[in-house]
Amino acid sequence: YHALLACSARAQAADEALLLLERMRPRAAGNATEGLARQKLAPRTEALAEAAAPSASPGASAPAFPAASDTAVSSTCALAQRARPTTLAYNLAIGCLMRAGRTSEAEAQFQKMAADGASPDTVTFSSLLSVSSTPPTRASEWLVAMRQLGVQPDVICYNKVIACCARARLPEMAEEYLYKMEQAGVPPNVVSYSSAMSAYAKLGQSDEAELLLRRMRSQGVMPDTVALNAMLEARARAQQPEQALVLLRRMERDEEGAAPDLVSYTIVIGSLAKQGDFSRAAGMFSRMKAKGIEADLGAYNVMIRGYAEYGRLSDARRYLIELQDAGIEPNEWTYGPLLEACRRSGNPRFARSLGRQMLLGRAPLSAFCLYSLRRLLGNSQLQALCRECDVVNHPEVQLAFKRPLSRAPYRRGGRNESARGAREKGGRIGR
C-alpha cells in the first residue's frame, strides 16, 4: 500500500490516493477470494515499488507512474486484505491532496488520523503547510496544534510559516517567527532568513531587509544567491538601482560569498530600465550573456517593458525579434506593454501586427492585451482580426469585448511618459 500511495503521489493522482487510503481502513472479514487477491496484488506492488525507488544511475530518466485513470491498481486492491492506515500512508495522501490544491480534503484526512490510530508527525504538519495556499493565520494555528499534540515543529515547518507570511506581505510577522524559532531552540537557517527578507523586499523596505542580512551574518549563517537576490529586489523596489548595481558587482567579484544568477541580473536590469537608464541596462544584459547566462523570457520582458514605457518602440521591437529568434514564446507580459505603447503613441499598424502574432501564438490569450488592442483598433477591426485568426469564440476574447471602453485621453508620442502618468490617463503598463 505504501508503494502504491507513493506512486499515486508522484503521479499527482489525488483521487487514487484517497481510494487506496479508504481501502486500507478495517472492514468486515473478507472471504476466501482474498488469498487470491493478495497473490495478484504482490507483483503489482513490487513492480510499483521498484519504479518508485530513485534510479541508481546518475542522469537516468524518471520512471513513468500510473495516472488516476489506471484501473489496474483499483481493480487489484478491490479484493486485497484491509490494513489499518499508518502515519506514512496518511502523509502521502495528505501531501498529494495539498499539491492538488484540495486543502479541505487534506484537512479532513488529518481529522481521521486519530480514529485510525495514526499519530501525526512533523511531516504531516509540513504537508498541511502549503506556501501557495495557506494563509498566515492558518499556518500559525497549525503550529499551535503541533505543540498541543506533542509534536515539536522543526525548521521546515517554521520556514513554511515564514514563507506564508512573506507571500502575504507581512514582514513583521515573518520576522517574529524568526525569534520564536530561536526561543524554541530551532536555529534559523539560510532559508528562514531569505524568506523573511523577501517579505521586506516585496514592500520595497530595503533598510529592514539589510538589517536582516546583517543579523543573518552575525548568527554565522552565510547568505546564498537566493538571499542576496531578495536584497537586490528590495533595492529595486525601493527605486535604488545604484545600490542594487553595487551589490551585483560585489557578487560578481565573489565578495558576498555567492555568485549572481539569471534572477540577479534580471532584477538589476529591470531596475535600470525602469529608471530609463537604458545604456547601462543594455550593457548589463550583454554582460550577463557574455558570462554564459542565457536570457529567459523574464529577462527579455523587463527590457521590452522598459523601452515600451518610455515610448521607444523601435528598441523594444529589437528585443522582441531577438527573443523570438532565440526560440522563446512571448507571453502577455511581453505583448501588454508593447500594445499599450502603441496605443499611447497612436501606432495601429504595429499594434495589428503584434495582435496577429499574439492571436496565432501558443501563449494563453490575455483579456488585458485584447482590451488594449480594442482601444486602439476599435471593435470592428479587432473582430475582423479575431475572425482572421479563428479565435472569435475564445473566452478571453469575449471578456475583452464585454468590458466598456475607457474614454480617458492619452498623449500621442509619449516618449518620456512615465508608467504612473500612463495609469493616470487610463492606461495600464503590465507587470
HELIX and SHEET records of a PDB file:
HELIX    1   1 HIS A    2  ARG A   10  1                                   9    
HELIX    2   2 ALA A   14  MET A   24  1                                  11    
HELIX    3   3 THR A   33  ALA A   52  1                                  20    
HELIX    4   4 THR A   71  CYS A   77  1                                   7    
HELIX    5   5 THR A   87  ARG A   99  1                                  13    
HELIX    6   6 THR A  103  LYS A  112  1                                  10    
HELIX    7   7 THR A  122  LEU A  128  1                                   7    
HELIX    8   8 PRO A  136  GLN A  148  1                                  13    
HELIX    9   9 VAL A  155  ARG A  167  1                                  13    
HELIX   10  10 PRO A  171  GLN A  183  1                                  13    
HELIX   11  11 VAL A  190  LYS A  202  1                                  13    
HELIX   12  12 SER A  206  SER A  218  1                                  13    
HELIX   13  13 THR A  225  ARG A  237  1                                  13    
HELIX   14  14 PRO A  241  GLU A  252  1                                  12    
HELIX   15  15 LEU A  262  LYS A  274  1                                  13    
HELIX   16  16 PHE A  278  ALA A  290  1                                  13    
HELIX   17  17 LEU A  297  GLU A  309  1                                  13    
HELIX   18  18 LEU A  313  ASP A  325  1                                  13    
HELIX   19  19 GLU A  332  SER A  345  1                                  14    
HELIX   20  20 PRO A  348  LEU A  360  1                                  13    
HELIX   21  21 ALA A  367  LEU A  377  1                                  11    
HELIX   22  22 ASN A  379  GLU A  388  1                                  10    
HELIX   23  23 PRO A  395  LYS A  402  1                                   8    
HELIX   24  24 ALA A  419  GLU A  424  1                                   6    
END                                                                             
